[in-house]
Amino acid sequence: MCRGRVPYFCDVWRSQQDGVQQSGPKSFQETPVAAAAAAAAGDSSPRPSLELSLDQFVFSLPVLTIGSYSQYPDLHQGAESIQVLEFQKDGVASWWTVAEYQGKLDRSWKMDSLTLCARFKIFFLHSRGTFFMLGDSVDNLHFQLKGELWLDRVRPVIAHRWQFQVIKDRLRAYRWYHICFTYDHLKHLYNTYIDGELVYELTYNVGRPVYGDYAVLGQSDDVYKSFSGNLSQVNVWDYVLSGETIAAMAACETDPQGNYVSWEGRWKLSNLTVYQVPLQSFCQKTTDSVYFWFPRTPKALAFYLCEALGTHLPLPTTMDEVHDYFHLSDQAWPDEPTSWRDNLWTSITDAQDEGAWITHYDNELAPTPVWKDGEPNGIFFENCAMIEPIGVADIDCLTNRRCVVCEFPKLQIFSFLGTCELELRNVYFTAYQEELGGLIFKGYGEYHIRKQGEEWLWVNVVKNKTLARLDVNAPHGMPMGRRVWHLETTVCSQTEGARTLVLTPCPYNSYTCDDATCIPLEYRCDLKYDCLDRSDESNCDIINKAEDYKNDLPPRLSDEKYALSLPVIVKMGIESVTVYTTQMTMHLSYEIQMTWFDNRLTFLNLKTNNSLNKVPFTSMMELWSPTVGFINTEGHQHTTVDVETSLYLQRLQPPSERDRSSPGEVELFPGEENPLTISRKYSTTFVCDFNLVLYPFDEQYCDMHLRMISASKSYLRFEEEATSAVYGGSELLLEYQLKQPEILYDVGQEYSEMRVRIPLQRRAGYAILNIYTPSLILLVISYVSLFFRPHIFEVRVMTTLTSLLVMATLFTQVSASLPKTSYFKMVDVWLLFCIVMSFLIIIFHAIIDNSLGDAIPGLAPSSFPAPVQVLPLSPGSSSSTKNYQSHARINSFTRRLINISRLSLMVLVFLFNLIYWSYIFG
């Protein structure tokens, strides 16, 4: 019955059946792993080495079949039922659990396009699960077509082309899945369907056809790539099935058979269990719950158990539910005495507020339970509740011990975190109860967590080796939650000794509290307690440094565009500005934010709200941060890191991975993708260089001269594109109107430098009201004195002198309020002009006065008017008025002088103003 393609293997098998070990060109010494696997399977017969070549293994399966079924069963036995093959139910890797296809396989039948479909249920995973393999022994091409499974990815192998395909939803154990791989050689397109849904597409040119002369189920070239679970409906077509056809197959609507490999064909089985199920059973969602039962326990342990297993204590609201629990206990443990299950703990308590019954796990008001007649009646003496066969009753929390039942809609999946295992099969566990009050956690791989005597052990069942023991002081003596384990051997890179590990029922996006209860991951370290044991706000460090990290060296990023220097983004928010013109300084209150990347750091569990990613002060002082010097200040001032400084981490990219060595759900964010931002408020006085020539109609600017002093520009530089400065205060100051700052960079220096330039537009209203308007009025008064009667010299001169003195005083005051400059300011020019004009008016008054008493050549003395006589006036004396007017007459020469002075001064004022204001606003 040996197929004869590799006779040597058949000879070895026959020799083993006779108890004789034969020699040959290959050694068949049994390895320790194989021996352990055989022992775990209860098989003591000798086996060949696990290092057999693939052709030796595949074509030399034993002639004898194991089991009570036929050697070549027809798997299709009626349209209403489908055959299922069960591989390695105990999870122990073995060469001898396999099915070989006995249908016709023609090597000349070459497939360019193809479809591989199967329905599977995983029990355990070794390094991977190979559910199908097609190979050719003549050309020694053993991986012509393969289907491989992990938990987070799958892989179709087509003509020795290996292409991983990541799936979004991870596979779970003990659940039926339907999978199809398709390859279209015309489009070079891979498609992967899970449960009828397209989950992955890939374009790749295989470039060669697929063919073979053997096909097997459940095995590959390595025993640790074999399959553990149920298989059914494995078919191969030499063309691409449509998405609609695949969806119908996944939904149990049709059961087409492959034209290349058919599930209805004949298969040679070894060490398998075969059973039949209706086709629709694959797609039926089970509603059967799973129950774990525990004998009498105190309240604290009862409240912990179900929560730590991923569910809650029951709370029946109808008598039917009450009867169901006691009926189930009778069925599950018929041989146990009824005394241990006469009543059960519930999840409610009114210890906080008498009469307000709440669920203990979330402190929310509970639904009204089906109270027993007369209950609750314990007032504040009885603050817990139990389920009796006739209803719910309140009882004392502290002194009672009651039984516990935990109900699950399906088998609970656990994760064992902190072990630094890289493969998910060694992280995922399923909880079982094989005895009353007992628990065992079976891993998807080769690990179990079980209780031996009074001690919890983490063991490798394949190698029969204890890896760790639970600390004897573990809370409640149970492994669920964050616990201290004592490693007895090196696991990954972890040495022997105490180590904190977490056995958690929480899903991937949750955080496990120390008591194994779950909260959303973003609730951890969010500055408020969410776990009942308040463990979510402990161990909130968010930075992990490299071992060679030095905080006196700036980071150097590996990316080529950053190879020369590290860019530092500076964002400045100016809150207030005070300008001291006389001192030529500017005082600012502002906040500086500096942002940079540090690829030497890894960040932990960053929140989308960056305000929650604040680095503690002690950690901040251990990190490198850029230092910026303020150049145009008095003294050596620069940015500082102290208690007033805040350092935040920004989450720009999603996490790259999970930290598998951490005893918790720690997501890692690389520092080269997520920056640090340090901020601090400053109050600094900067020295300005004002040009006051156009005062008070000038436009000034004052610079904040910044220099990166941590290192030269070969290492650090200001990032020009993202750096910004914004003024957020009032634009109107006492003297100036501010505009938004500008940023200028100086690239010619050894250090990277920039200037934050603040434009200042002087508000001239003050000067106009207090300088120009008074001086102009005084100038007009002086000029108007030219229109006084020439004979009242004292009045004219006194008026002009008074205006001159006031303008001189004004000039002195204005000069005192401005910086002393070696150049004239426009206000000085204006006031000097006004003073000069007043001086000229006085000169004109003197000339005019002198012209009144001098003889003019060519005129007779009698032509001069007689001296003016001042006579007393009476209201009714008109003759006196006429006499006064006659004496007040002036000669023509004096009148010409007066007109010349008036006109010349007016022209001079006009020309000055034309030139003055043209220069200012021109």
RAKA-V732419 format. One record per backbone hydrogen bond with DSSP energy under -1.0 kcal/mol. NH is the residue of the N-H (numbers start at 0). CO is the residue of the C=O. Records with the same first field share a line. If there is no record, write none. Layout:
BEGIN
NH->CO + CO
END
This chain:
BEGIN
9->5
10->6
11->7
12->8
13->9
14->10
15->11
16->12
17->13
18->15
19->14
34->30
35->31
36->32
37->33
38->34
39->35
40->36
41->38
42->37
56->52
57->53
58->54
59->56
80->77
81->276
83->274
84->230
85->272
86->228
90->87
97->269
98->216
99->267
100->214
101->265
108->105
109->107
110->209
113->182
114->236
115->180
116->234
117->178
118->231
119->176
120->229
122->227
124->443
126->223
127->223
128->148
129->224
130->146
132->215
133->144
134->213
135->140
140->135
143->133
144->133
145->156
146->131
147->154
148->128
149->152
153->164
154->147
156->145
157->160
158->143
159->142
164->153
166->151
170->150
173->121
176->119
178->117
179->192
180->115
181->190
182->113
183->188
187->183
188->183
189->201
190->181
191->199
192->179
193->196
194->177
196->193
198->191
199->191
201->189
203->187
209->110
212->134
213->134
215->132
216->98
224->221
225->222
226->217
228->86
229->120
230->84
231->118
234->116
235->260
236->114
245->241
246->242
247->243
248->244
249->245
250->246
251->248
252->247
259->235
260->235
264->261
267->99
269->97
272->85
274->83
276->81
280->277
281->278
289->407
291->405
293->403
296->401
301->297
302->298
303->299
304->300
305->301
307->303
308->304
309->306
310->305
321->317
322->318
323->319
324->320
325->321
326->322
327->323
328->324
329->325
330->326
331->327
332->328
335->332
339->336
343->386
344->402
345->384
348->357
349->382
355->352
357->348
358->363
359->346
362->358
365->356
369->315
370->368
371->391
374->371
380->377
383->394
385->392
386->343
387->390
390->387
391->369
392->385
394->383
401->296
402->342
403->293
405->291
407->289
413->428
414->503
415->426
416->501
419->659
425->422
426->423
427->423
428->413
429->441
430->411
431->439
436->292
437->434
439->431
440->448
441->429
442->446
443->427
444->424
447->458
448->440
449->456
451->454
454->451
456->449
457->467
458->447
459->464
460->445
464->459
466->457
467->457
468->485
469->455
470->483
473->470
476->473
477->474
480->502
481->513
482->500
484->498
485->468
486->496
487->466
490->493
493->490
496->486
498->484
500->482
501->416
502->480
503->414
509->506
510->518
512->516
515->512
518->510
520->508
522->519
523->520
524->535
533->530
537->534
543->601
545->599
548->545
552->549
561->558
562->559
565->714
567->716
568->594
570->592
571->723
572->590
573->725
574->588
575->588
577->586
579->584
584->579
585->685
586->577
587->683
588->575
589->681
590->572
591->679
592->570
593->677
594->568
595->675
600->597
601->543
602->668
603->541
604->666
611->608
612->609
614->646
619->615
620->616
622->619
628->706
629->636
630->704
632->630
636->634
638->627
644->641
645->678
647->676
648->612
649->674
651->649
655->667
658->665
659->657
661->658
663->661
665->663
667->656
668->602
670->600
672->669
673->669
675->595
676->647
677->593
678->645
679->591
681->589
683->587
685->585
686->631
687->583
694->691
696->693
699->759
701->757
703->755
705->753
706->628
707->751
708->626
712->749
714->711
715->711
716->565
718->567
722->718
723->569
725->571
727->573
732->735
736->760
737->730
738->758
741->756
743->754
745->752
753->705
754->743
755->703
756->741
757->701
759->699
760->736
761->697
762->734
767->763
768->764
769->765
770->766
771->766
772->767
774->770
775->771
776->772
777->773
778->774
779->775
780->776
781->777
782->778
783->779
784->780
785->782
786->783
787->784
791->788
795->791
796->792
797->793
798->794
799->795
800->796
801->797
802->798
803->799
804->800
805->801
806->802
807->803
808->804
809->805
810->806
811->807
812->808
813->809
814->810
815->811
816->812
817->814
825->692
826->694
828->824
829->825
830->826
831->827
832->828
833->829
834->830
835->831
836->832
837->833
838->834
839->835
840->836
841->837
842->838
843->839
844->840
845->841
846->842
847->843
848->844
849->845
850->846
858->855
862->859
863->860
876->873
877->875
881->877
882->878
883->879
884->880
885->881
886->882
887->883
894->890
895->891
896->892
897->893
898->894
899->895
900->896
901->897
902->898
903->899
904->900
905->901
906->902
907->903
908->904
909->905
910->906
911->907
912->908
913->909
914->910
915->911
916->912
917->913
918->914
919->915
920->916
921->917
END
